[in-house]
Amino acid sequence: AAAARSSSKHRKGRGSSSSSQHFRGRMADYVDQTQKAFQKQGGIFLASKNKRVLAKKNKLGNLRYYRNIGLGYKTPDAAINGTYIDKKCPFTGDVAIRGRILKGLVVSNKMQRTIIMRRDYLQFVRKYKRYEKRHTNIACHLSPCFNVKEGDIVTVGQCRPLSKTVRFNVIDVEPCSTQKPVNVKKQFRMF
């Protein structure tokens, strides 16, 4: 009997009501719950009956927060009709694209939601009045709405710092041919 009392006391202390569980269950039906913590979009208020704060209904009839980032880049269909939750996505999260827009080659996509982009450029050497080839590797956040493989050309936009090394976000992808290019990591290509 004492164990039953302690378990009921524990349930009371949690502060979860049946109505909030109902809303969580409803949203969890069409949202990918891949983490231990409950995943939800910031623009959707779960406890509202008929108010849609910032969300719009997608083709499936589900509430989904998405936006146009501007600069002439179209919001991908996977961002509008997808079920992923990514707070660092420029289309469905709270990250603004501002500053520089760069193009480069995908060298590695082994991290979770992060890629390494190689950007080649020419540096002028005044003494010899010639140019030398240089490159830099840039870590970029990759939203789940894009499917990227090594050798693809990506357009990235600068945003606020997302982690220790990540300051750019992928906003467009140009897939490479079906064949994998030879030696992607060392090839010099300017865009």
N, C-alpha and C positions, 0 to 999 in steps of 0.2 A: 504493500500500500504506500509505503514511503517512497519507493521508486516511482510509482505512478504520479504521486504529488510533485516530485522534483521534475519529472518530464513535462507535466502540464505547466509548471512554473516556468520552465525553460521555454516552452512554446509562447507563453504570454510575453516573456521578455524580448522575444525576437522582433515584435512590432509589425509582423506581416499580416495583413488582413486578407480576407478571401477575395475582395475586389481587386487588390493589386496583383494577386496571383492570377486572377482571370485575365487581366490585361497582359501580364507577362506571358501567359500561355498563348494568348491570341497573337502576340507579336512574334513569339518564338516559332510559330508555325511557318512563317515565311521569311525568317531571318536566320542566317547561318550562325549558330551558337558554337563557336570553335574554341572559346576560352572558358576558364573556370568562372570568371565574372560574367554577369548578364550583359550581353552586348545590345546596345540600342543606338539609334541615330539621335543626335542632339536636337534636330529640328522637329521631332515628333514628340508630342506630349501624350503619354500613354493613358492617362486617366480621363481624357476628355471624351465627351459623348459625341459631339458633332463639330467641335472646333479642330481645324487642322492648322496648326501654328504656322509652319513653313513648308510642310510637306504637300506634295501633289499626288494624285492617284496615277499609277502607271497602267500599262496595258492589261496587267493581271488583276487590276482593281485594288491593289494593296497600296497603302500609304508609303511614299518613298521621298526622302529629301534629296534633291539634286539641284544643281545650278549651272549656269553658263559662265565659264571663267573669263569670257571675253577674248580679246586679241585675235579674233578670227578662228578660234579653235572650237570645233563642235564637240558637244558632250557625247561620249560613246553610248551606244544602246545598252551595253553591259552595265553601265553606271545607272541608267534610268530604270531598267527592268531587272537588274541583278538583286541578289539577296545578301551580298557581303556587307560587313560593317568595317569601315576604315576611317578613323578620325583624321588621318593625315592625307586622305585622298583630296585632290583639288576640286573634284566634281561632287562628292558626297560628304566631305568633311568640312573642317573650319580652317583650311589653309588657303591663303590668298597668293596668287602668282603675281610677283612684282619684281622689277629689276631686269636682269639679263635673261635672254632666251638663247640657248645653245643647241647645237646639233652634234651628234657623235655616234660612235660605234659601240655596241654592247660587247663587252669583253667577258663579263661574268654575271650570271644570274643565280648563283648558288645560295645567296642569303635569302632570308624570309622577307619578302616585300621590299628588297633593296637590290639594286644592280650597280655594277661598275661600268661606267661609260668612258671610252678613250676618246680624247679630243686632240687632234693633230693641228699644229699651227706652225707658221714660219716666223722666226725671230731674226731681225736685221742686225748684222754685225757691222758697225761703222768702220772699223779698222780695214776690213777687207771689202767693204761695199757689196756684200753678198748676204744671202739669207741662209740660215741653218734650220734644219728640221727639229722640231721639239714636240713633245706630247705631254699631256697630263691626264691622270685618271681621276674621275669625279664620281663620288658615290651619290646615287639618286634614289629617291623613294619611288617604288613601282606600285601603283594601285592595282588591286585584283581585277579591274575591268580590262586590263591589257594582258595579252599573252606574248611574251618576249622570249627569244632564244638568242644564243650567241651569233653575232654577225648582223643582227638587225640594226637599222639606223633609227635612233630615237631623237625626238626634240624634247628638251627639258627646259623648265622655267624656274627661275630663282624664287625662293620662298623664305620664310623665317627658318631659323635652325630647328630641324626636327630631331636631331641627336648630336652626338659629339662631332661627327664627320659629315652628316647629310644636310645639305642646304638647297638641294634641287629636287624637283618633282617631275616625273614623266608626264607630258601632256599630249604626245602624239607618237605613233610608231609606224615606220615604213618597213614591212617585212622584207627580208632578203630572199633570194631565189631558193628553191628547194634544196639545192646542193649547198653544203657548208663551205664557205670560202676557205682556202688554204691559209693557214697561219694568221688567224684573225688578230692575234695579239701584237704582231710586229709590223703589220702592213700599214703604210702611211697613206691616209685618205683624208682629204680636206673637203668640208661641206660648206 
